[in-house]
Amino acid sequence: MEEKNIELSTYLFNKEDISKLSSAKFNNYPVVYILHNDKKKSSAYIGETVQIRNRLNSHIKDPVKSNLNTAVIVSHEHFNQSATYNIETNLINYFIADQKYQILNKSQITSSVTHNYYDKPKYNHDIFKELWEKLRADKLVDGTLEYLQNKDIFKISPYKELSEPQIELKESILEFCKKNIDSDKPAVYFIKGEAGTGKSVVLSSTFNAVQDLANDKESERLYGSENHLLVNHQEMIKTYEAISESLPNLKKKNFLKPTTFINRVNDGKMKSDITFVDEAHLLLSREDAYNSYKGENHLSDIINSSKVSIIVFDEKQFLKLKSYWTEDLFKQITKDAKVETFELTDQFRIQADDSVVDWIDNFVDKKITPIPSNTGDYELKIFENAGEMFKEIEQKDKKHTLSRIVATFDYEHKKDGADYYVEEIGFKGIWNTTNDKRTWAERAETINEVGSIYTIQGFDLNYVGVILGPSVSFNEETGELEILTQNYKDTEAFRSSSKQTVEYNVGETKEQIILNSINVLMKRGVKGLYIYASDEKLRKALDKAKRGEV
C-alpha cells in the first residue's frame, strides 16, 4: 500500500457547514467522524459512514446530538468500510479510556465482531496511531495509546472487540433476558470460565447493551427495566464506576457490592429486574455479621431479588471459607429456576502457547514439571533472589509499564492504617495497600509495593512477579507441593462460623484456598511470569524444574 496520510477536516456542526460537504473525498466515500463540544462536561459521538452529509443532517435533528457543535471528519485515500468500522470501534474504546468526554454512542446490540480484512494490521495499528497522534496534537484527546492500553477501563470497555464465542454469549444473554423478563419463575444464566477467558469483558459489554435497551423506548421487552451489576471486589467496583463516567446509560448507582444490594432491596430502597454478578466465586455462602450480611448466602438472595440473574463463576477462584462454592452448590441453589449455561474456554490474557498455561495448571495441582523450553515471546522465569526479581520487574515496568510484584497472603497485614511489609532475600516492599480511589496496579508508586489477591484479582498486568510465601513448600518424599496452611496470614480467609450452611472438609478447603490464590496470581501476566519461592525446599525444586531435572 502506497503511504498516504490521514486527513482531519474540521467543520462547525450546523446546517450551513454540513451543506459544504460535497467534495470528491467525501462523496460516497467511507469516512470516520467525531462530533463533540467543549462544555464543562464535554460530550462526543463517534461514527462512520459513506454518506457523510446525509448522516450529519440526520444527527443534527437528534435532540441529544444537536448539543454538539464541532464535526471532525477523518479521511484517507485507502479507506474501505471494514477499515472505517474498525477505526470507529477503536476510537470509542480509546475515548472511553481517555475520560475526557462522555460518549453518546449506544452499544451495538447485534454481532459486532470486527472481522479480518485486507491489510487490517496496517489500519489497526499504523494508520490508527497516526490518527491518534493528530487528535492529541489538536488537543482533542490527552493520553498516549500506550498509556491508555494499560488502563483497566480500556481492557473491559463495553466496546472491546469480542471473539465469536463472546459474541455468541452476548447475544444469548440478551435473548435470555428478553424471554424471561416477564416470567413468574426466576431465571439464571450461568457463565463458566477460568481466569483470563474474557468473562468480565463480555459482562461489561452485555450490561451496557441491556442499559441502552432499558433507556430505548423502542425496546418493547427491556425498556424501563432497572438493572444492576454486582461484584464483591472493591477494586473492580472502582473500574466499573470509572467506565460509567464516560457512557450515557451507565450510572455509578448501577454498580454495587452484593451485601449493599441485598440490604437495599430488603429495605425497599431499590428493585432489580436484571442483575449481573461478576466474580460470583467471591459471593458469601453463609451469614457474615462482620460485613453486615444476615442471610444464608448471597446467591439465593440475589436470585430471589431479581427477575433475571446473570452469574459469572470460576470454581478455581474462591478464596475464603465463607465464600466456599462449587458448581454442584450452584446447581442446588438454582434447582427451582430456569437455568441456561455457557462456558468460555479460550485464553485471552496470557500471550503464550498452551505449554505455559499447562505448567501453571500443573503447579496449582501440586505438580512441578520442567519449565517449557520454548515459550515464544512470553517469559516464564524462576528466581533464587527476590531482589533480583524486583530489579527485572522494575525494568519491565519502565519499558512496558503495568509490571508489579504480588505475593501469596503469607505476610502480616492489619486494617489499622499502618504500613506492613513483605521481606524476602534482597527485597522489602510495602504490602497490600488498597486505600485509594484508583486501582492498585495503575498507581505509579505501587512499583515499590507488593500486591495481594485482593488488589489484583480480575485485572491484568504485563509482567507479574509472584512471591510464593512460607505457606507454599515442597515435599521431597512425594515430589509435590506441600501447602502449610498454618503459615497463611489471611485470618479472614480461614474464619470459621457456627452459621455455616455448607458442608466441606475444612483442612482440604483451606489448602484449596491457597492453591486458588496461587492460580489467580500466576495468571495475571499478559507477557510474562516471574516466580520466587520463600521456602528453601521449593526454591531448589523450582531450580531443578528450570534445568529440566524433574
DAWOBEL-V536219 format. One record per residue. N is the residue number from 1. RES is the residue in one small letter. BURIAL is I if it has 24 or more other ideal C-beta (glycine too) atoms within 12 Angstrom, else O. Layout:
BEGIN
N/RES/BURIAL  N/RES/BURIAL
END
This chain:
BEGIN
1/m/O  2/e/O  3/e/O  4/k/O  5/n/O  6/i/I  7/e/I  8/l/I  9/s/I  10/t/O  11/y/I  12/l/O  13/f/I  14/n/O  15/k/O  16/e/O  17/d/O  18/i/I  19/s/O  20/k/O  21/l/I  22/s/O  23/s/O  24/a/O  25/k/O  26/f/I  27/n/O  28/n/O  29/y/I  30/p/I  31/v/I  32/v/I  33/y/I  34/i/I  35/l/I  36/h/I  37/n/I  38/d/O  39/k/O  40/k/O  41/k/O  42/s/I  43/s/I  44/a/I  45/y/I  46/i/I  47/g/I  48/e/I  49/t/I  50/v/O  51/q/O  52/i/I  53/r/I  54/n/O  55/r/I  56/l/I  57/n/O  58/s/O  59/h/I  60/i/I  61/k/O  62/d/O  63/p/O  64/v/O  65/k/I  66/s/O  67/n/O  68/l/I  69/n/O  70/t/I  71/a/I  72/v/I  73/i/I  74/v/I  75/s/I  76/h/I  77/e/O  78/h/I  79/f/I  80/n/I  81/q/O  82/s/I  83/a/I  84/t/I  85/y/I  86/n/I  87/i/I  88/e/I  89/t/I  90/n/I  91/l/I  92/i/I  93/n/I  94/y/I  95/f/I  96/i/I  97/a/I  98/d/I  99/q/I  100/k/I  101/y/I  102/q/I  103/i/I  104/l/I  105/n/I  106/k/I  107/s/I  108/q/I  109/i/I  110/t/O  111/s/O  112/s/I  113/v/I  114/t/I  115/h/O  116/n/O  117/y/O  118/y/O  119/d/O  120/k/O  121/p/O  122/k/I  123/y/I  124/n/I  125/h/O  126/d/I  127/i/I  128/f/I  129/k/I  130/e/I  131/l/I  132/w/I  133/e/O  134/k/I  135/l/I  136/r/O  137/a/O  138/d/O  139/k/O  140/l/I  141/v/I  142/d/O  143/g/I  144/t/O  145/l/I  146/e/O  147/y/O  148/l/I  149/q/I  150/n/I  151/k/I  152/d/I  153/i/I  154/f/I  155/k/I  156/i/I  157/s/I  158/p/I  159/y/I  160/k/I  161/e/I  162/l/I  163/s/I  164/e/O  165/p/I  166/q/I  167/i/I  168/e/O  169/l/I  170/k/I  171/e/I  172/s/I  173/i/I  174/l/I  175/e/I  176/f/I  177/c/I  178/k/I  179/k/O  180/n/I  181/i/I  182/d/O  183/s/O  184/d/O  185/k/O  186/p/I  187/a/I  188/v/I  189/y/I  190/f/I  191/i/I  192/k/I  193/g/I  194/e/I  195/a/I  196/g/I  197/t/I  198/g/I  199/k/I  200/s/I  201/v/I  202/v/I  203/l/I  204/s/I  205/s/I  206/t/I  207/f/I  208/n/I  209/a/I  210/v/I  211/q/I  212/d/I  213/l/I  214/a/I  215/n/I  216/d/O  217/k/O  218/e/O  219/s/I  220/e/O  221/r/I  222/l/I  223/y/O  224/g/O  225/s/I  226/e/I  227/n/I  228/h/I  229/l/I  230/l/I  231/v/I  232/n/I  233/h/I  234/q/I  235/e/I  236/m/I  237/i/I  238/k/I  239/t/I  240/y/I  241/e/I  242/a/I  243/i/I  244/s/I  245/e/I  246/s/I  247/l/I  248/p/I  249/n/I  250/l/I  251/k/I  252/k/O  253/k/O  254/n/I  255/f/I  256/l/I  257/k/I  258/p/I  259/t/I  260/t/I  261/f/I  262/i/I  263/n/O  264/r/O  265/v/I  266/n/O  267/d/O  268/g/O  269/k/O  270/m/O  271/k/O  272/s/I  273/d/I  274/i/I  275/t/I  276/f/I  277/v/I  278/d/I  279/e/I  280/a/I  281/h/I  282/l/I  283/l/I  284/l/I  285/s/I  286/r/I  287/e/I  288/d/I  289/a/O  290/y/O  291/n/I  292/s/O  293/y/I  294/k/O  295/g/I  296/e/I  297/n/I  298/h/I  299/l/I  300/s/I  301/d/I  302/i/I  303/i/I  304/n/I  305/s/I  306/s/I  307/k/I  308/v/I  309/s/I  310/i/I  311/i/I  312/v/I  313/f/I  314/d/I  315/e/I  316/k/I  317/q/I  318/f/I  319/l/I  320/k/I  321/l/I  322/k/I  323/s/I  324/y/I  325/w/I  326/t/O  327/e/O  328/d/O  329/l/I  330/f/I  331/k/O  332/q/O  333/i/I  334/t/I  335/k/O  336/d/O  337/a/I  338/k/O  339/v/I  340/e/I  341/t/I  342/f/I  343/e/O  344/l/I  345/t/O  346/d/I  347/q/I  348/f/I  349/r/I  350/i/I  351/q/I  352/a/I  353/d/O  354/d/O  355/s/O  356/v/I  357/v/I  358/d/O  359/w/I  360/i/I  361/d/I  362/n/I  363/f/I  364/v/I  365/d/O  366/k/I  367/k/O  368/i/I  369/t/I  370/p/I  371/i/I  372/p/I  373/s/O  374/n/O  375/t/I  376/g/O  377/d/O  378/y/I  379/e/I  380/l/I  381/k/I  382/i/I  383/f/I  384/e/I  385/n/O  386/a/I  387/g/O  388/e/O  389/m/I  390/f/I  391/k/O  392/e/I  393/i/I  394/e/I  395/q/O  396/k/I  397/d/I  398/k/O  399/k/O  400/h/I  401/t/I  402/l/I  403/s/I  404/r/I  405/i/I  406/v/I  407/a/I  408/t/I  409/f/I  410/d/I  411/y/I  412/e/O  413/h/I  414/k/O  415/k/O  416/d/O  417/g/O  418/a/O  419/d/O  420/y/I  421/y/O  422/v/I  423/e/O  424/e/I  425/i/O  426/g/O  427/f/I  428/k/O  429/g/I  430/i/I  431/w/I  432/n/I  433/t/I  434/t/I  435/n/O  436/d/O  437/k/O  438/r/I  439/t/I  440/w/I  441/a/I  442/e/I  443/r/I  444/a/O  445/e/O  446/t/I  447/i/I  448/n/O  449/e/I  450/v/I  451/g/I  452/s/I  453/i/I  454/y/I  455/t/I  456/i/I  457/q/I  458/g/I  459/f/I  460/d/I  461/l/I  462/n/I  463/y/I  464/v/I  465/g/I  466/v/I  467/i/I  468/l/I  469/g/I  470/p/I  471/s/I  472/v/I  473/s/I  474/f/I  475/n/O  476/e/O  477/e/O  478/t/O  479/g/O  480/e/I  481/l/I  482/e/I  483/i/I  484/l/I  485/t/I  486/q/O  487/n/I  488/y/I  489/k/I  490/d/I  491/t/O  492/e/I  493/a/I  494/f/I  495/r/I  496/s/O  497/s/I  498/s/O  499/k/O  500/q/O  501/t/I  502/v/I  503/e/O  504/y/I  505/n/O  506/v/O  507/g/O  508/e/O  509/t/I  510/k/I  511/e/I  512/q/I  513/i/I  514/i/I  515/l/I  516/n/I  517/s/I  518/i/I  519/n/I  520/v/I  521/l/I  522/m/I  523/k/I  524/r/I  525/g/I  526/v/I  527/k/I  528/g/I  529/l/I  530/y/I  531/i/I  532/y/I  533/a/I  534/s/I  535/d/I  536/e/O  537/k/I  538/l/I  539/r/I  540/k/O  541/a/I  542/l/I  543/d/I  544/k/O  545/a/I  546/k/I  547/r/O  548/g/O  549/e/O  550/v/O
END
